[in-house]
Amino acid sequence: MAAISISREKLPLYFNERHGDTRQPNSLQWAIMLVSGVLIYGSHSVLLNLCKVDGKIPFNSASVVLMIELTKLLFSLTMRRLELGIRVGSGRLGLPSFKYWVPFSIPALLYCINNNIVVHIQLYMDPASFQVLSNLKIAATAVLYRMVMRRRLSWIQWLALGLLTIAGISNSYGGLMNAGTVDDYSSSSKVHVTMWGLVLVMTYCAISGASGVYTEFILKRQPQLSLHVQNILLYIFGAVLNLLVFLVSSWSSSDGTTDFFAGYTFVTWAIILTQAGNGLIISAVMKHASNITRLFIISCAMLVTTVASMVLFSLELNLYFCLSFVLVIVAMVLYHRK
């Protein structure tokens, strides 16, 4: 194929130099992103439980998710302006034509659903159980990776997925045994899982696997687009969808959460800022690495959540949880083994 020479001046603004976003984070940047991702991901369910008032989430989940999307969008817009200022000295955003926008509507919808589900899951299980069970994302992601990205799994990886399934069953069984004896006002202090919580977390993991694989697919399928441009497109859709969810939930609300900032505290704002940072980290991971790295972050975050729950909520671990914890660690090592 003959090479085509195109001058930089004639390239569309949404194209990067050499027709692709080739800049890779250096080792220090990767280390900072991975450690930050683990800490942020591990603290998410803990912070949500700290927000509870009389066993309930006091804020409208859609308003918090919308604020997260707007924060990420503002950061991406700022970085895009800096990027253009450095490269072409222009203040224009240089967004691509609409055909580049459409693919981002699908992951935005999936993230909208999941980011609202995760808030309500905290009402039906303790933070540590949620983190253990959320490792079932690995199974969902692996299967979809095989189907969409055409990546084969070794027998060791299939063994790891089997151990992960056993871990989920073990923690669910132990949690369901405690579910009927836990007081709603101190539910974070005991390992427990309700049946409805189990349904929600399974749905959450399935959607998370689908959204993660599809997002990586479109990020890498359009290498000519700047990561900041791709983030802008994704977060615009996310903001619009969550605004619609907030409006619908407000019209049908009967619990006093019609005020956009109702129930907000310092912890709520901490959730918004940390989850915005986490979203930006994960997008960089999937652009320059893969979902395997994202799953590594999720698995390591389990330890952060467990330790934080023991310190803040005096979490009482049972045998089933400990067995699940060990199995997840073994599965993680086997799955990521080269």
Buried (B, 14 or more C-beta within 10 A) or exposed (E): EEEEEEEEEEBEBBBBEEEEBEEEBEEEEBEEBBEBBBBBBBBBBBBBBBBBEEEEBBBBBBBBBBBBBBBBBEBBBEBBBEBBEEBBEEEEBBBBEEEBBEBBBBBBBBBBBBBBBBBBBBBBBBBBBBBBBBBBBBBBBBBBBBEEBEEEBEEEBEBBBBBBBBBBEBBBEBBBBBBEEBEEEEBBBBBBBBEBBBEBBBBBBBBBBBBBBBBBBBBEEBEBBBBBBBBBBBBBBBBBBBBEBBEEBBEEBEEEBBEBEBBBEEBBEBBBBBBBBBBBBBBBBBBBBBBBBBBBBBBBBBBBBBBBBBEBBEBEBBEBBBBBBEBBBBBBEBBBEE
